[in-house]
Amino acid sequence: MCHHPRSEETLRLGHVLAAMVCMGACAPPDPIQEIDILFPTPEDDFLFFDDEGIGSTLLVVDIDGFTLLPEGDADPSLETEGHWHLFVNGVYQRAISDGFTTLVEVRGLTEGQELSISVALARDDHQELRDEEGNPIQSTIELTAAPVTAGE
């Protein structure tokens, strides 16, 4: 069997090209950014409030495909790092970049009042992330205000 140096070089080049094509075509997809509310759960229907109409709950989120960084430390052009926004009844409350929990306090509650607590991922420039259809990457839970009764 005759080995021609040119054919071995062509064969090696073919392997390199095949590997390069596979690296491009077989690369994992871009990470999908997600945020979900873990607590309160949908089964936790109520936000209980005291005699002064003040209710509070711990809020716990789970975040995938996204890195939390303090404001100014994240690259605003990247959709994979930044912070998350907290909303109560559609009203912006604050940005959170230091963890996956926060205390939500709501004042002026009355019995039976419907509440919506939402969270959304945002870049460092506070622009909220959107999915491929243009919808905000967010999660929402609905609660009903209820007074704390004596003896509980």
C-alpha positions in Angstrom: 0.0 0.0 0.0 1.4 3.3 -1.0 1.0 6.3 1.3 1.0 9.6 -0.5 1.8 12.5 1.9 -0.7 14.7 0.1 -3.6 12.3 0.8 -2.7 12.0 4.5 -2.6 15.8 4.8 -6.0 15.9 3.0 -7.4 13.3 5.4 -6.2 15.2 8.5 -7.6 18.5 7.1 -10.9 16.7 6.5 -11.0 15.6 10.2 -10.2 19.1 11.4 -12.9 20.6 9.2 -15.4 17.9 10.4 -14.6 18.7 14.0 -15.0 22.4 13.4 -18.4 22.0 11.7 -19.5 19.8 14.6 -18.3 22.3 17.1 -20.5 25.0 15.4 -23.5 22.8 14.7 -23.3 20.6 17.8 -22.7 23.4 20.3 -25.2 23.6 23.1 -27.9 26.2 22.6 -27.7 29.5 24.4 -28.9 29.2 28.0 -32.5 30.0 28.5 -33.1 32.5 31.2 -35.9 31.7 33.7 -37.2 33.0 37.0 -39.8 31.2 39.1 -41.4 31.9 42.4 -40.8 29.0 44.8 -42.4 30.5 47.8 -45.1 31.5 48.5 -46.5 28.6 46.5 -49.8 28.6 44.6 -51.3 26.6 47.5 -50.5 29.6 49.9 -53.6 31.5 48.9 -53.4 34.2 51.6 -51.2 37.0 52.7 -52.1 37.6 56.3 -52.1 41.1 57.7 -52.1 42.6 61.2 -54.4 45.2 62.9 -52.6 48.0 61.1 -53.2 46.4 57.6 -49.6 45.4 57.2 -48.8 42.0 55.7 -45.5 40.5 54.8 -44.1 37.3 53.3 -40.8 35.8 52.5 -40.4 35.6 48.7 -38.0 32.9 47.3 -37.1 32.7 43.6 -35.2 30.2 41.5 -33.2 31.6 38.6 -31.7 29.6 35.7 -29.3 30.7 32.9 -28.6 34.0 34.6 -26.0 35.4 37.1 -26.9 37.9 39.8 -24.4 40.7 40.0 -24.5 44.0 41.9 -25.5 47.0 39.9 -22.5 48.4 38.0 -20.7 45.0 38.0 -22.8 43.4 35.3 -22.3 44.0 31.6 -25.6 45.7 30.4 -25.2 44.3 26.9 -25.4 40.7 28.3 -28.8 39.0 28.8 -27.2 36.5 31.2 -26.3 38.7 34.1 -27.9 41.5 36.1 -30.6 41.4 38.8 -34.3 40.8 39.3 -37.2 43.2 39.8 -40.0 42.9 42.3 -43.5 44.2 41.6 -46.6 44.3 43.8 -49.9 44.8 41.9 -47.8 45.8 38.9 -46.0 48.6 40.8 -42.1 48.4 40.8 -40.8 47.9 44.3 -37.0 47.4 44.0 -34.2 45.5 42.2 -32.5 42.6 44.0 -29.0 41.4 43.0 -27.8 39.9 46.3 -29.7 36.7 46.4 -32.8 34.6 45.8 -34.9 35.8 48.7 -36.5 39.0 49.9 -39.1 40.2 52.3 -42.2 41.6 50.7 -44.2 44.0 52.9 -47.5 45.4 51.8 -49.3 48.2 53.7 -53.0 49.2 53.7 -54.4 45.7 53.2 -58.1 45.0 53.6 -59.8 41.6 53.9 -60.4 40.0 50.5 -58.0 42.4 48.6 -56.4 40.6 45.7 -52.6 40.9 45.4 -50.2 40.1 42.6 -46.5 39.6 43.4 -44.3 39.4 40.3 -40.6 39.1 39.6 -38.8 39.7 36.4 -35.2 39.3 35.2 -33.4 42.5 34.2 -30.0 43.5 32.8 -27.7 45.9 34.6 -29.4 48.9 32.8 -32.7 47.8 34.3 -34.1 46.7 30.9 -36.2 43.6 31.6 -35.3 40.5 29.6 -37.8 39.2 27.0 -38.3 35.7 25.5 -38.3 35.0 21.8 -42.0 36.1 21.5 -41.2 39.4 23.2 -42.8 38.5 26.6 -41.1 39.5 29.8 -39.2 36.7 31.5 -41.2 36.8 34.7 -43.2 34.8 37.3 -46.3 35.9 39.2 -48.3 34.6 42.2 -51.8 35.7 43.2 -52.7 36.0 46.8 -55.7 37.3 48.8 -55.3 39.5 51.9 -56.7 38.0 55.1 -56.6 39.3 58.7 -54.7 37.4 61.3 -57.2 36.2 63.8 -56.7 36.0 67.5 -55.2 32.7 68.7 -53.3 31.9 65.5 
